Amino acid sequence: MIAEGSIVGILRSNGNVTTVQVYGHTRYSLQIRMSKVPLFAVPFVADGFVIELDGKKIELGRCRMLPIESSASTPEYRVLLLDETIDVGDLIGKGRLTVYDTGLFNLQLILNQKEKVSHRFKEYSANLTFELNVYKQFFDDLDRKFRKEPGPVQDHLHQMILDREGIAFTEFFEDKVRELDEQTKNFSKDENEAHGFFFRRQVWDFILQSAFMLRTNLKPRGYAGDYEMMRMVYENQPSGKTIFSRLLHSYPLRIPAADAVRNRRKMISDEIRDEMYRHYDSEFRIMSVACGPAEEIGDAFEEVTEMENVHFTLLDQDMEALRMAMDNVERLKKEKGFSLNVNYINDSVRSMLRIRDLAKEWGQFDFIYSMGLFDYLTPPVAKAVLTRLFELLRPGGRLIVGNFHVRNPDKAFMEYWLDWVLYHRTEEEMLALTENLPAHYNRIFFEAKGCQMFMELRAPDR
Protein backbone atom coordinates (compact mmCIF):
# COMPACT_ATOMS: atom_id res chain seq x y z
CA MET A 1 0.00 0.00 0.00
CA ILE A 2 1.22 3.52 -0.84
CA ALA A 3 1.85 5.92 2.00
CA GLU A 4 -0.92 8.50 2.03
CA GLY A 5 -0.15 11.57 -0.06
CA SER A 6 3.23 10.25 -1.20
CA ILE A 7 2.42 10.32 -4.95
CA VAL A 8 0.93 13.28 -6.78
CA GLY A 9 -1.24 12.81 -9.85
CA ILE A 10 -2.51 15.29 -12.43
CA LEU A 11 -5.80 14.79 -14.28
CA ARG A 12 -6.52 16.62 -17.53
CA SER A 13 -10.09 16.88 -18.84
CA ASN A 14 -11.56 19.38 -21.34
CA GLY A 15 -8.78 21.85 -20.67
CA ASN A 16 -9.12 21.59 -16.88
CA VAL A 17 -6.19 20.39 -14.76
CA THR A 18 -6.80 18.83 -11.34
CA THR A 19 -4.14 17.75 -8.84
CA VAL A 20 -4.92 14.55 -6.91
CA GLN A 21 -3.24 12.30 -4.37
CA VAL A 22 -2.61 8.62 -5.23
CA TYR A 23 -3.22 6.65 -2.03
CA GLY A 24 -3.53 3.05 -3.23
CA HIS A 25 -3.55 0.69 -6.18
CA THR A 26 -4.35 -2.76 -7.45
CA ARG A 27 -2.23 -4.41 -10.10
CA TYR A 28 -4.06 -2.62 -12.94
CA SER A 29 -5.74 0.41 -11.35
CA LEU A 30 -5.02 3.31 -9.02
CA GLN A 31 -7.00 4.88 -6.19
CA ILE A 32 -6.95 8.66 -5.92
CA ARG A 33 -8.22 11.27 -3.50
CA MET A 34 -9.31 14.78 -4.49
CA SER A 35 -9.29 17.82 -2.24
CA LYS A 36 -12.85 18.69 -3.26
CA VAL A 37 -15.76 17.37 -5.27
CA PRO A 38 -14.98 17.80 -9.00
CA LEU A 39 -17.08 20.08 -11.16
CA PHE A 40 -17.50 17.38 -13.81
CA ALA A 41 -19.84 14.40 -13.61
CA VAL A 42 -18.42 11.05 -12.47
CA PRO A 43 -17.83 8.49 -13.87
CA PHE A 44 -16.07 10.27 -16.71
CA VAL A 45 -13.17 9.82 -19.10
CA ALA A 46 -10.16 12.10 -18.58
CA ASP A 47 -7.96 13.14 -21.51
CA GLY A 48 -4.80 12.27 -19.61
CA PHE A 49 -3.38 11.18 -16.26
CA VAL A 50 0.17 11.88 -15.10
CA ILE A 51 1.82 10.73 -11.88
CA GLU A 52 5.03 12.03 -10.33
CA LEU A 53 7.25 9.16 -9.18
CA ASP A 54 10.82 9.57 -7.88
CA GLY A 55 11.03 13.02 -9.44
CA LYS A 56 9.84 11.83 -12.85
CA LYS A 57 6.53 12.57 -14.57
CA ILE A 58 4.99 9.43 -16.07
CA GLU A 59 2.20 9.81 -18.64
CA LEU A 60 -0.39 7.04 -18.25
CA GLY A 61 -2.81 8.24 -20.97
CA ARG A 62 -6.58 8.46 -20.94
CA CYS A 63 -8.45 7.04 -17.99
CA ARG A 64 -11.94 6.45 -16.59
CA MET A 65 -12.77 7.51 -13.04
CA LEU A 66 -15.21 5.52 -10.90
CA PRO A 67 -16.36 6.77 -7.48
CA ILE A 68 -15.34 4.76 -4.39
CA GLU A 69 -17.78 4.66 -1.50
CA SER A 70 -15.89 5.51 1.68
CA SER A 71 -16.16 7.46 4.92
CA ALA A 72 -13.36 9.83 3.90
CA SER A 73 -14.10 13.55 4.08
CA THR A 74 -12.81 14.09 0.54
CA PRO A 75 -13.98 12.24 -2.61
CA GLU A 76 -12.10 9.08 -3.66
CA TYR A 77 -12.05 7.45 -7.08
CA ARG A 78 -10.70 4.41 -8.84
CA VAL A 79 -8.70 5.19 -11.99
CA LEU A 80 -8.93 2.72 -14.88
CA LEU A 81 -6.32 3.20 -17.63
CA LEU A 82 -7.73 3.07 -21.15
CA ASP A 83 -4.86 3.31 -23.66
CA GLU A 84 -2.49 0.63 -22.36
CA THR A 85 -2.65 -2.30 -19.95
CA ILE A 86 -0.01 -1.15 -17.46
CA ASP A 87 1.20 -3.17 -14.48
CA VAL A 88 0.61 -0.54 -11.79
CA GLY A 89 2.09 -2.81 -9.11
CA ASP A 90 5.41 -2.89 -10.98
CA LEU A 91 5.27 0.85 -11.58
CA ILE A 92 4.59 1.83 -7.97
CA GLY A 93 6.61 -0.90 -6.26
CA LYS A 94 9.64 -1.13 -8.54
CA GLY A 95 9.54 2.05 -10.62
CA ARG A 96 9.34 -0.15 -13.72
CA LEU A 97 6.89 0.64 -16.53
CA THR A 98 5.54 -2.68 -17.83
CA VAL A 99 3.02 -2.42 -20.68
CA TYR A 100 1.11 -5.48 -21.82
CA ASP A 101 0.22 -5.55 -25.50
CA THR A 102 -3.32 -6.89 -25.57
CA GLY A 103 -3.71 -6.16 -29.27
CA LEU A 104 -3.64 -8.59 -32.17
CA PHE A 105 0.01 -8.09 -33.13
CA ASN A 106 1.46 -10.44 -30.50
CA LEU A 107 -1.42 -12.86 -31.00
CA GLN A 108 -0.63 -13.03 -34.71
CA LEU A 109 3.04 -13.66 -33.96
CA ILE A 110 2.03 -16.63 -31.80
CA LEU A 111 -0.30 -17.97 -34.47
CA ASN A 112 2.46 -17.66 -37.06
CA GLN A 113 4.63 -20.05 -35.03
CA LYS A 114 2.74 -22.96 -36.50
CA GLU A 115 4.27 -22.20 -39.91
CA LYS A 116 7.63 -23.33 -38.51
CA VAL A 117 6.21 -26.74 -37.54
CA SER A 118 6.50 -29.71 -39.87
CA HIS A 119 3.35 -31.29 -41.25
CA ARG A 120 4.39 -34.67 -39.83
CA PHE A 121 4.68 -33.18 -36.34
CA LYS A 122 1.30 -31.43 -36.63
CA GLU A 123 -0.23 -34.76 -37.58
CA TYR A 124 1.44 -36.45 -34.58
CA SER A 125 0.15 -33.73 -32.22
CA ALA A 126 -3.38 -33.89 -33.61
CA ASN A 127 -3.53 -37.69 -33.25
CA LEU A 128 -2.10 -37.48 -29.74
CA THR A 129 -4.64 -34.93 -28.52
CA PHE A 130 -7.50 -36.94 -30.01
CA GLU A 131 -6.35 -40.13 -28.32
CA LEU A 132 -5.72 -38.40 -24.99
CA ASN A 133 -9.21 -36.93 -25.10
CA VAL A 134 -10.66 -40.40 -25.69
CA TYR A 135 -8.76 -41.76 -22.67
CA LYS A 136 -9.75 -38.78 -20.54
CA GLN A 137 -13.43 -39.18 -21.36
CA PHE A 138 -13.23 -42.90 -20.59
CA PHE A 139 -11.65 -42.35 -17.17
CA ASP A 140 -13.91 -39.37 -16.38
CA ASP A 141 -16.97 -41.53 -17.08
CA LEU A 142 -15.67 -44.07 -14.57
CA ASP A 143 -15.11 -41.31 -12.01
CA ARG A 144 -18.74 -40.24 -12.40
CA LYS A 145 -19.96 -43.79 -11.90
CA PHE A 146 -17.91 -44.17 -8.70
CA ARG A 147 -18.71 -40.73 -7.26
CA LYS A 148 -21.59 -41.78 -4.98
CA GLU A 149 -19.74 -44.71 -3.48
CA PRO A 150 -18.30 -44.44 0.08
CA GLY A 151 -14.70 -43.27 0.30
CA PRO A 152 -13.10 -46.70 0.91
CA VAL A 153 -15.10 -48.18 -1.99
CA GLN A 154 -14.02 -45.34 -4.29
CA ASP A 155 -10.37 -45.87 -3.31
CA HIS A 156 -10.68 -49.60 -4.02
CA LEU A 157 -12.31 -49.04 -7.42
CA HIS A 158 -9.78 -46.37 -8.40
CA GLN A 159 -6.89 -48.67 -7.53
CA MET A 160 -8.42 -51.48 -9.59
CA ILE A 161 -8.68 -49.17 -12.61
CA LEU A 162 -5.13 -47.88 -12.10
CA ASP A 163 -3.82 -51.45 -11.94
CA ARG A 164 -5.64 -52.52 -15.11
CA GLU A 165 -6.70 -49.81 -17.53
CA GLY A 166 -4.13 -47.48 -16.00
CA ILE A 167 -1.31 -49.78 -17.06
CA ALA A 168 -2.71 -49.88 -20.59
CA PHE A 169 -2.80 -46.06 -20.65
CA THR A 170 0.78 -45.82 -19.42
CA GLU A 171 1.93 -48.20 -22.16
CA PHE A 172 0.08 -46.08 -24.73
CA PHE A 173 1.68 -42.91 -23.33
CA GLU A 174 5.16 -44.43 -23.38
CA ASP A 175 4.66 -45.36 -27.06
CA LYS A 176 3.67 -41.76 -27.86
CA VAL A 177 6.72 -40.43 -26.00
CA ARG A 178 8.99 -42.78 -27.99
CA GLU A 179 7.37 -41.49 -31.17
CA LEU A 180 7.97 -37.93 -29.97
CA ASP A 181 11.63 -38.74 -29.36
CA GLU A 182 11.97 -40.30 -32.81
CA GLN A 183 10.45 -37.27 -34.54
CA THR A 184 12.54 -34.69 -32.71
CA LYS A 185 15.92 -36.38 -32.22
CA ASN A 186 17.55 -34.61 -35.19
CA PHE A 187 15.98 -31.19 -34.64
CA SER A 188 18.19 -28.15 -34.20
CA LYS A 189 17.87 -25.97 -31.09
CA ASP A 190 15.63 -23.51 -32.98
CA GLU A 191 13.47 -26.33 -34.37
CA ASN A 192 13.08 -27.82 -30.90
CA GLU A 193 11.98 -24.45 -29.51
CA ALA A 194 9.44 -23.87 -32.30
CA HIS A 195 7.99 -27.39 -32.15
CA GLY A 196 7.96 -27.39 -28.34
CA PHE A 197 6.11 -24.07 -28.27
CA PHE A 198 3.52 -25.46 -30.69
CA PHE A 199 3.25 -28.80 -28.88
CA ARG A 200 2.59 -27.39 -25.41
CA ARG A 201 -0.28 -25.33 -26.76
CA GLN A 202 -1.81 -28.49 -28.20
CA VAL A 203 -1.55 -30.46 -24.95
CA TRP A 204 -1.99 -27.60 -22.45
CA ASP A 205 -5.37 -28.87 -21.20
CA PHE A 206 -3.69 -32.18 -20.34
CA ILE A 207 -0.72 -30.48 -18.68
CA LEU A 208 -3.25 -28.77 -16.40
CA GLN A 209 -4.30 -32.20 -15.13
CA SER A 210 -0.91 -32.86 -13.49
CA ALA A 211 0.33 -30.72 -10.59
CA PHE A 212 3.90 -31.68 -11.43
CA MET A 213 3.67 -30.90 -15.15
CA LEU A 214 1.90 -27.63 -14.41
CA ARG A 215 4.63 -26.48 -12.02
CA THR A 216 7.47 -27.34 -14.41
CA ASN A 217 5.72 -25.29 -17.11
CA LEU A 218 4.70 -22.30 -15.02
CA LYS A 219 7.95 -22.20 -12.99
CA PRO A 220 6.56 -20.13 -10.09
CA ARG A 221 10.07 -19.76 -8.59
CA GLY A 222 11.42 -18.66 -11.97
CA TYR A 223 13.20 -21.90 -12.87
CA ALA A 224 12.58 -25.61 -13.38
CA GLY A 225 13.76 -28.03 -10.72
CA ASP A 226 12.75 -25.93 -7.72
CA TYR A 227 12.44 -27.33 -4.19
CA GLU A 228 8.74 -28.22 -4.62
CA MET A 229 9.41 -30.15 -7.82
CA MET A 230 12.22 -31.98 -6.03
CA ARG A 231 9.85 -32.81 -3.17
CA MET A 232 7.35 -34.34 -5.63
CA VAL A 233 10.09 -36.39 -7.30
CA TYR A 234 11.50 -37.60 -3.98
CA GLU A 235 8.08 -38.57 -2.57
CA ASN A 236 6.91 -40.14 -5.87
CA GLN A 237 3.27 -40.23 -4.79
CA PRO A 238 0.18 -40.20 -7.04
CA SER A 239 -1.84 -37.00 -6.83
CA GLY A 240 -5.01 -35.72 -8.44
CA LYS A 241 -8.77 -35.63 -8.02
CA THR A 242 -9.47 -37.88 -11.00
CA ILE A 243 -8.09 -41.16 -12.33
CA PHE A 244 -6.81 -39.41 -15.44
CA SER A 245 -5.01 -36.67 -13.48
CA ARG A 246 -3.39 -39.25 -11.20
CA LEU A 247 -2.09 -41.13 -14.24
CA LEU A 248 -0.65 -38.02 -15.88
CA HIS A 249 0.84 -36.77 -12.61
CA SER A 250 2.51 -40.11 -11.89
CA TYR A 251 4.14 -40.61 -15.29
CA PRO A 252 6.96 -38.01 -15.02
CA LEU A 253 7.68 -39.11 -11.45
CA ARG A 254 8.43 -42.68 -12.53
CA ILE A 255 10.57 -42.18 -15.62
CA PRO A 256 14.30 -43.03 -15.56
CA ALA A 257 15.24 -39.33 -15.21
CA ALA A 258 13.19 -39.12 -11.99
CA ASP A 259 14.78 -42.34 -10.75
CA ALA A 260 18.15 -40.72 -11.43
CA VAL A 261 17.24 -37.74 -9.22
CA ARG A 262 16.29 -40.09 -6.38
CA ASN A 263 19.42 -42.19 -6.98
CA ARG A 264 21.74 -39.18 -6.85
CA ARG A 265 20.27 -38.14 -3.50
CA LYS A 266 21.24 -41.52 -2.03
CA MET A 267 24.66 -41.51 -3.68
CA ILE A 268 25.51 -38.08 -2.30
CA SER A 269 24.20 -38.94 1.18
CA ASP A 270 26.47 -42.01 1.15
CA GLU A 271 29.41 -39.82 0.12
CA ILE A 272 28.65 -37.38 2.96
CA ARG A 273 28.46 -40.21 5.51
CA ASP A 274 31.72 -41.76 4.28
CA GLU A 275 33.49 -38.40 4.46
CA MET A 276 32.16 -37.74 7.97
CA TYR A 277 33.51 -41.07 9.19
CA ARG A 278 36.82 -40.35 7.46
CA HIS A 279 37.07 -37.07 9.38
CA TYR A 280 35.60 -38.32 12.65
CA ASP A 281 38.51 -37.00 14.74
CA SER A 282 39.04 -33.66 12.96
CA GLU A 283 37.04 -30.68 11.75
CA PHE A 284 35.10 -31.50 8.59
CA ARG A 285 33.73 -28.70 6.40
CA ILE A 286 31.21 -29.52 3.67
CA MET A 287 29.40 -27.30 1.16
CA SER A 288 26.32 -27.94 -1.00
CA VAL A 289 25.97 -25.62 -4.02
CA ALA A 290 22.41 -25.01 -5.26
CA CYS A 291 21.37 -27.05 -2.23
CA GLY A 292 17.58 -26.95 -2.67
CA PRO A 293 15.81 -28.63 0.29
CA ALA A 294 19.03 -30.55 1.20
CA GLU A 295 17.14 -33.75 2.00
CA GLU A 296 20.35 -35.74 1.53
CA ILE A 297 21.74 -34.36 4.80
CA GLY A 298 19.00 -36.10 6.78
CA ASP A 299 19.70 -39.31 4.86
CA ALA A 300 23.41 -39.07 5.70
CA PHE A 301 22.66 -38.82 9.44
CA GLU A 302 20.32 -41.82 9.59
CA GLU A 303 23.04 -44.01 11.11
CA VAL A 304 25.11 -41.25 12.74
CA THR A 305 24.66 -40.60 16.45
CA GLU A 306 26.71 -37.43 16.84
CA MET A 307 29.11 -35.35 14.78
CA GLU A 308 29.88 -32.03 16.45
CA ASN A 309 32.97 -31.40 14.32
CA VAL A 310 30.91 -31.22 11.07
CA HIS A 311 30.25 -27.79 9.54
CA PHE A 312 27.77 -27.50 6.67
CA THR A 313 27.43 -24.54 4.30
CA LEU A 314 24.28 -24.56 2.18
CA LEU A 315 24.15 -22.19 -0.81
CA ASP A 316 21.10 -21.43 -2.94
CA GLN A 317 19.87 -18.43 -4.91
CA ASP A 318 16.25 -19.19 -3.91
CA MET A 319 15.47 -18.06 -0.36
CA GLU A 320 12.40 -20.31 -0.25
CA ALA A 321 14.61 -23.31 -0.99
CA LEU A 322 16.93 -22.26 1.83
CA ARG A 323 13.97 -21.95 4.20
CA MET A 324 12.99 -25.49 3.28
CA ALA A 325 16.55 -26.63 3.96
CA MET A 326 16.49 -24.81 7.32
CA ASP A 327 13.25 -26.59 8.25
CA ASN A 328 14.76 -29.95 7.32
CA VAL A 329 17.91 -29.27 9.36
CA GLU A 330 15.89 -28.16 12.40
CA ARG A 331 13.74 -31.29 12.14
CA LEU A 332 16.89 -33.41 11.95
CA LYS A 333 18.39 -31.74 15.03
CA LYS A 334 15.21 -32.41 17.03
CA GLU A 335 15.02 -36.03 15.89
CA LYS A 336 18.69 -36.74 16.64
CA GLY A 337 18.96 -34.55 19.71
CA PHE A 338 22.33 -33.07 18.83
CA SER A 339 23.56 -29.77 17.46
CA LEU A 340 24.57 -29.30 13.85
CA ASN A 341 26.67 -26.41 12.58
CA VAL A 342 25.04 -25.01 9.44
CA ASN A 343 25.73 -21.77 7.58
CA TYR A 344 23.16 -20.63 4.99
CA ILE A 345 24.13 -18.46 2.02
CA ASN A 346 21.44 -16.90 -0.15
CA ASP A 347 23.47 -16.05 -3.25
CA SER A 348 23.89 -16.91 -6.91
CA VAL A 349 26.39 -18.13 -9.47
CA ARG A 350 26.75 -14.53 -10.59
CA SER A 351 28.11 -13.58 -7.17
CA MET A 352 30.37 -16.61 -7.16
CA LEU A 353 32.03 -15.35 -10.34
CA ARG A 354 32.13 -11.74 -9.18
CA ILE A 355 33.60 -12.08 -5.66
CA ARG A 356 37.36 -11.76 -5.88
CA ASP A 357 38.42 -13.62 -2.72
CA LEU A 358 35.74 -16.31 -2.56
CA ALA A 359 37.56 -18.43 0.03
CA LYS A 360 37.70 -15.47 2.40
CA GLU A 361 34.01 -14.76 1.82
CA TRP A 362 32.63 -18.31 2.04
CA GLY A 363 35.44 -20.37 3.58
CA GLN A 364 37.27 -23.50 2.42
CA PHE A 365 35.95 -27.04 2.48
CA ASP A 366 36.93 -30.70 2.61
CA PHE A 367 33.98 -31.77 0.47
CA ILE A 368 31.91 -29.72 -2.01
CA TYR A 369 29.07 -31.12 -4.07
CA SER A 370 26.45 -29.85 -6.50
CA MET A 371 23.85 -32.31 -7.76
CA GLY A 372 21.90 -30.28 -10.32
CA LEU A 373 23.39 -26.84 -10.89
CA PHE A 374 25.56 -27.74 -13.88
CA ASP A 375 22.52 -28.97 -15.84
CA TYR A 376 21.60 -25.31 -16.35
CA LEU A 377 25.03 -23.79 -17.08
CA THR A 378 26.45 -23.10 -20.53
CA PRO A 379 29.95 -24.52 -21.11
CA PRO A 380 31.80 -21.22 -20.46
CA VAL A 381 29.86 -20.53 -17.26
CA ALA A 382 30.14 -24.16 -16.12
CA LYS A 383 33.92 -24.03 -16.57
CA ALA A 384 34.17 -20.75 -14.65
CA VAL A 385 31.98 -22.03 -11.79
CA LEU A 386 33.95 -25.29 -11.57
CA THR A 387 37.18 -23.30 -11.32
CA ARG A 388 35.82 -21.13 -8.49
CA LEU A 389 34.52 -24.16 -6.57
CA PHE A 390 37.87 -25.91 -6.95
CA GLU A 391 39.50 -22.85 -5.37
CA LEU A 392 37.38 -23.45 -2.25
CA LEU A 393 38.82 -26.92 -1.62
CA ARG A 394 41.19 -27.51 1.25
CA PRO A 395 44.32 -29.56 0.45
CA GLY A 396 43.14 -33.08 -0.42
CA GLY A 397 39.52 -31.93 -0.58
CA ARG A 398 36.98 -33.48 -2.96
CA LEU A 399 34.54 -31.82 -5.38
CA ILE A 400 31.65 -33.75 -6.95
CA VAL A 401 29.32 -32.20 -9.55
CA GLY A 402 26.43 -33.88 -11.34
CA ASN A 403 25.17 -33.42 -14.89
CA PHE A 404 22.59 -35.27 -16.97
CA HIS A 405 24.21 -37.33 -19.70
CA VAL A 406 23.30 -37.18 -23.40
CA ARG A 407 21.98 -40.73 -22.97
CA ASN A 408 19.07 -39.47 -20.87
CA PRO A 409 16.14 -41.33 -22.48
CA ASP A 410 13.63 -38.75 -21.22
CA LYS A 411 15.18 -35.68 -22.85
CA ALA A 412 12.38 -35.20 -25.41
CA PHE A 413 9.61 -35.76 -22.85
CA MET A 414 11.19 -33.29 -20.43
CA GLU A 415 11.66 -30.61 -23.07
CA TYR A 416 8.31 -30.97 -24.85
CA TRP A 417 5.90 -31.89 -22.05
CA LEU A 418 7.62 -30.28 -19.07
CA ASP A 419 9.40 -27.34 -20.75
CA TRP A 420 12.43 -28.49 -18.75
CA VAL A 421 15.55 -27.93 -20.84
CA LEU A 422 18.96 -29.09 -19.58
CA TYR A 423 22.51 -28.91 -20.88
CA HIS A 424 23.17 -32.59 -21.45
CA ARG A 425 26.87 -33.49 -21.67
CA THR A 426 29.14 -36.36 -22.64
CA GLU A 427 32.01 -37.60 -20.50
CA GLU A 428 34.47 -35.77 -22.77
CA GLU A 429 32.53 -32.50 -22.48
CA MET A 430 32.44 -32.85 -18.72
CA LEU A 431 36.17 -33.50 -18.45
CA ALA A 432 36.86 -30.56 -20.78
CA LEU A 433 35.54 -28.28 -18.03
CA THR A 434 38.56 -29.26 -15.90
CA GLU A 435 41.21 -27.92 -18.32
CA ASN A 436 43.90 -25.95 -16.49
CA LEU A 437 42.69 -27.15 -13.07
CA PRO A 438 45.52 -28.64 -10.95
CA ALA A 439 43.37 -31.59 -9.93
CA HIS A 440 45.31 -34.42 -8.30
CA TYR A 441 42.65 -36.92 -9.39
CA ASN A 442 39.46 -36.99 -11.40
CA ARG A 443 36.93 -39.59 -12.45
CA ILE A 444 33.49 -39.91 -14.07
CA PHE A 445 30.84 -42.22 -12.61
CA PHE A 446 27.08 -42.75 -13.00
CA GLU A 447 24.03 -43.45 -10.91
CA ALA A 448 22.25 -46.78 -11.47
CA LYS A 449 19.98 -45.64 -14.33
CA GLY A 450 22.88 -44.18 -16.29
CA CYS A 451 20.98 -40.92 -16.88
CA GLN A 452 23.11 -38.74 -14.67
CA MET A 453 26.86 -38.72 -14.47
CA PHE A 454 29.08 -37.29 -11.77
CA MET A 455 32.56 -35.91 -11.99
CA GLU A 456 34.85 -36.07 -8.97
CA LEU A 457 37.92 -33.86 -8.63
CA ARG A 458 40.44 -33.97 -5.82
CA ALA A 459 42.74 -31.13 -4.82
CA PRO A 460 46.47 -31.85 -4.30
CA ASP A 461 47.35 -32.74 -0.71
CA ARG A 462 49.71 -29.78 -0.53
N, C-alpha and C positions, 0 to 999 in steps of 0.2 A: 504494500500500500504506500502511496506517495504521501510524504509529510504535507500537512495542510498548508496551502499557499506557496509551496516551493516552486511550482512551475506556472509561468504566466502564459496565457493564450490570447490570441487576437482573432476575433470573428469579423469578417467583412460581409456585408449584405446590403445591396442596393445603395452603395456609396457610404453607408454607415459603418463605423469601426467601433467595436466594443471590446474592452479588455475584460478577461475572465481569469479565474483561478482554476487550474486543473488539480483536483483533489483525489482522484482515483482512476482506475482503469480496469478493463478486462483485457483479454488477449487482443481483441479486435475493436475495442471502443474505448472512449474516454468519458470521464464524469467531470463536469465543470460546475462552478458556482459563480453566479453573477452578483454584483453589488446591489442591483435593483431589478425590478421586473422590466423586461425588455418592451420596447414600444411596438415591436412586430408580433404577429400572431405565432404561436407555437402549437404543433410542430411546424418547422419551416426548413427550407434549404438555404444554407449560407453559400455565398460565392467563394469563400476561401476561409481556411483555418490555419493559423500559424502558431507554433509553440516555441518558446525560448528554453533551450536545454543546454546547459554547460556553456552559456555565452553565445550559442549559435541559434539562429532562427531557422526552423524547419517547416517548410511549406507542406501541408498535408492535403491540400485541395478542397474541393467542395464537400460539404457535410450536411447531414440532417440532424436536427436537434429534437429530442423527445424529452418531455418533462418527467422528472423523478419526484414521486411523492415522498416527502420527508418532513420532519419537524423543524428543519433549519429555518432561520429567520430570513435568509435570502434564497432566491430561486435556484434550483439545481436541475441540470439537464444531462442527458446522455447524448454523446456525440457519435454519430455513425458516419464513417468516411465513405464517400461515394465513388471517387475516381480510381482508387487503388485499394487492394486488400493488403493492409499494412499490419505487421506484427507489432502491436503497441507494447506488448510485454517486453520484447527485445529492445524497442526504442527507448522506453522509460528505464528499464533495468540495466541495459548494457550500452545504451547510446548507439545502437546499431540499427540502421534503417533497412528492414527486410520487407521487400515487396513481393507478394505472390501474384504471378501472372495467371489469372483465372480465365483468360481469353482462349481463343481457339488455336493460337500459334503453337503453344507447347503441346496441346492435344494432338495437333496434326503431326508434329515431330514424332510423338510416340507412335501414332498410327503408321507412320512411314517406316518404322523399324521392321515391320513385317516384310518389307521389300528385300531386306538383307537375309531373309531366312529361306533356306532351300525348300523346294516343293516336297521333297521326300520327308524332311523334318516336320513340315506342316501336316503332312498326312499322318505321320507317327503321332503327333500331338493330338490331332483330331480323334484318331482311333483310341488313344489312351483315355482321353476325357470321356468319350462315349462309354467305354468299358468300365471306367471307375464310377460313372453315374449309375450304371446297371448294378454294380456291386453295392453301391451306397443305398440305392432304393431297396434292394433285397434285404440288406441288414437292417435298414430303418423299418421295414415292414415287420420284421421279427421283433424289433424293439417295441413296436406298438402292440403286438400281440401279447408280449410279456408284461406290459406296463402295469396291469392291475393285479399281478401276482404279488404275494408277500415278498419282502426283501430277500430272505434266504432262498426262496424259490427262483426269484429273478437271477440271483448270483449263480445258482446252479445251472440254470438254462443258458445264461451268458457264457459260462465256462464250457459247456457242452458245444456251443456254436463255435467258440474260439478254438477248441480242440479239433473240430471237424472242418466246417466250412471256412473257419479262420485260416487253417493251414493251407487250404486250397487257394484262398485269396493271397496269402503270402507268397506261394509259389508263382502265382500269376504276376504279382508285383515284382518279384525277383527277375522273371523273364523280361518284363518291360524295362527294368533297370539295365539288364544286360544288353538289350536292344539299344537303349539310350547310349550306353558306353560304346557300342559298335559304331553308331552313327556319328559320334562326336570325337572319336579318338584321334582323328587326324586334323581336327579344326585348329586354326590359329587362335591366338589370344583374342583378337578382335572378333573372329567368328564365334568363339565360345561366349563372349559377352553379348553379342547380338542375339544368338539363339537362346541363351539363358534368359535374357530379358523377355523375349517372346514366350518362352516356355512357362515361366512363372506366372505370367498373366493368364495362360490357359488353365493352369492347375491351381490358381490361387484359392478357389473355393474349397479345394481339398486340403491345401496347406493350412487353412483356418481350422480344420478338424483336429490338428495335432498341436498341442501346447509347445512341444519341442520344436517342430518345424516352424511354427509361427514366431517363436523367439529368435531362432537363427536368422530368419528373414527380416524381422523388424529391428533386431539389435538394439534393445532399449538402453544398453550401457555403451553403445557406440561401436561395438565390435563383436564378432562371433567368438564363441568359446568363453563367454563370461562365467562367473562363479555359479550362476543358476543353471546354465547349460551343463556345466561340469557336475553339479549335484544330480541332475536328471540322469546323466550318463552313469555316474557312480551307482545310484540307487537302482537303475534299470527296472523300474516298476511301470506296469500298464496304467494309463490315465485317460480319462474321457468319459463323457456321459452316455455315449452310444457305443455299440459294438464296433461300428465302422471307425469312429474316432480312436478307440483303444487300439485297433489294428494299425492305423496309420501312425499313431504316436509311438507304438512299440517298435516298428520296423527300424528306424534309424538308431535306436538304442541297442539293437542286437546285431548290427552289421560288424564285420571284422574291424573297421576303423574304431568303433565304440569299444570293442573288446581290447583293442590296442591301448586306448586311453585308460581302461581299468587295469590292464597289465602293467603299464608304465608306472602307475601309482604304487603297485606292489613292489616292482623292481626297485624304485627309488627308496621306498621305505626300508627294504632289505639293505640297500647300500648305506642308508643313514644308520641303521642298527649296527651293521658291521663296523662302520667308522667309529661309532660311539664306544663299542667294545675295544677297538684298537687303541682308543685314546682314554681308556678308563681311568688312568692315573695321571692325566695331564689335562690342561685346558683344551677344549675342542670347540672351534668356531666354525659354524656352518651357515651358508646363505642360500636362500631360495629366490630366484629371479623370476618375476612374473608369477608370484606364488599362488594367486587365486585363493581358494579356501584352505589350502595347506592341509588337506585331509591326511596326507601321507605321514605327517608328524605323529598323529595319533596312532596310526598303524605301526610306526617304528617303535613306539613305547608300549605296545601290547605286552611284551615279555620283559620289559625293563622296570625295575623296582625304584631306582633312584639314579639320577645323573646330574648332580649339582654343578659339575664343571663344564656342562654343555651350554653354549651361547648360540642362539638362533638369531638370524637377521632375515626378515621377510620383506621383500620389495615388491610393490605392485603399483601401477599407475592409477588403478581404480580403488578409490577409498572404500567403496561398498565391499569389494573383495577383501580388503584388509580387515574391515569390520567382521566379516564372516570368519576370517582366519583368527582374529582375536577371540571371537566367541568359541571357536573350536579349541583354542589353546586354554582358555579359562575352564572349559568343560573338562579337558584332559587333566588339568591341575587339580580340579576337585575330585575327579575319579581316582587319580593316583595318590593324591594327598601329599605331593611334594612340589617344591617351587621349580619354575622353569624360566630361565633367562631369555627373554625374547625382545628384540628391537624391531620396530615396524617403520618402514620407510615408504612414504607415499610419493613416488617419483617415477620418472619415465626414462625410456631409452635415450631420449633427447638430452636429458640432464646427464646421463651416464657419459655421453660423448662430449658434453660441454665442460664438465668439471675437470679442472686441470689435475689436481692431486686427489684422485678418487679414493686411494687407500687411506689418506688422512681424513677424508670426509666420511667414508663408510666403514673403514677398517680392513683388515686382512683375514683370510679364512683358510681353514684346513680342507674344507669341502664346499664346493659351489655347484649348484645344479639348476637347470632350467628345463622343464619338461616340454613346454609348448611355445615359448616365445619365438624361437627361430623359424617356426612355420610361417610367420607373418613378416619376416625381414627379407628385403632384397639382398642379393649377394654382397654388394659393397657395405651395406649397413650391418649385415650379419658378420662380416669379417671384422668391421670396426668394433662391434659389441664384443665379439669373442676376444679380441685383443685386450679390451679394457677389463673384461672379467678375468683373463689370465693374469693381468697385473695385480689383481686382488688376492692371488694365491700366496699363502705362506710357502717357504721352502718345503718341497715334497708334497704340497697340497694337490688335490684332485679337482678337476672340473668336468662335469658331465652335462652335455646338452642334447636334447632330443630334436628330431625332425622327421616328419612323415616322408617315407621313401616313395620313389616314383612307381613302385609296385603296388601302392595302395589300390586295392580293387574297387574302392568306393569313391574314387575321385570324381567321376561323372555325377553320381548321385548327390554327393555333397555340394558340388558346384551348381547343379541345375535345380535340385529340389530345395536345398538348404541355403543357397546363396552363401556358401562357406568355402572361400577360395584360399588355398594354402600354397606356399612355395615348396613343392615337392623336390627332393634332391636325390642324387645318386651318392654312392660312397665316395666316388672321386670328387664330386662337387663339395661334399662335406669336408673332405680332407684338404681341399684347396683353400678353405677358409683359414687353415692353420699356417699358411706360408709365412715365413719370417718369425714365427713364434718359437722361442727356445724351449719347446716342450721336451722333457726327458723321455716321454713315453706317450704314445697315442694308440687307440684302437677303436674299431667300429663294431658294435654288436646290436642285436635286434631283440625286441620282445617276441613272445611266442607266435603271434599271428604274422610276423614279418612285415607288418604295415609301417611300423615306426622304428627307425634306427636311432642309436645313441652313439655319440662320440665322446670318448674319455681322453682327457689330456692330463698329464702330470708335470708339475713344475720340478725343476732340478732341486736336489736336496740342498745344495748351497750354491 
